Amino acid sequence: MFISLDIVISESSLADIPSLLRHATVAISKKDKKLTTQHAFNIARKSLQRNGYLKHGGTKSTQKGTRRNMKHSFERDNKGKNEKFKELFKDITV
């Protein structure tokens, strides 16, 4: 059973989503093609919250998440992953 996407995502809020969450969402949606984008986002968010990278109930990074996010931001293929993330969310953005 999947939970619904309880965070409203708009074009302006896409920039506020940490790179760590973007990369995890892209990886999950690549791995399981049957999942919708909303489900992949929720799985990534819940997993990162459980492991202490994101604060519970949202997409804000913890201190641990901020350090990890810096590594993802400086990856060579960061632009490509961000573009894939935007493509995934173009159907459901408000």
Rosetta blueprint (number, residue, H / E / L):
1 M L
2 F L
3 I L
4 S L
5 L L
6 D L
7 I L
8 V L
9 I L
10 S L
11 E L
12 S L
13 S H
14 L H
15 A H
16 D H
17 I L
18 P L
19 S H
20 L H
21 L H
22 R H
23 H H
24 A H
25 T H
26 V H
27 A H
28 I H
29 S H
30 K H
31 K H
32 D L
33 K L
34 K L
35 L L
36 T L
37 T H
38 Q H
39 H H
40 A H
41 F H
42 N H
43 I H
44 A H
45 R H
46 K H
47 S H
48 L H
49 Q H
50 R H
51 N L
52 G L
53 Y L
54 L E
55 K L
56 H L
57 G L
58 G L
59 T L
60 K L
61 S E
62 T L
63 Q H
64 K H
65 G H
66 T H
67 R H
68 R H
69 N H
70 M H
71 K H
72 H H
73 S H
74 F L
75 E L
76 R L
77 D L
78 N H
79 K H
80 G H
81 K H
82 N H
83 E H
84 K H
85 F H
86 K H
87 E H
88 L H
89 F H
90 K L
91 D L
92 I L
93 T L
94 V L
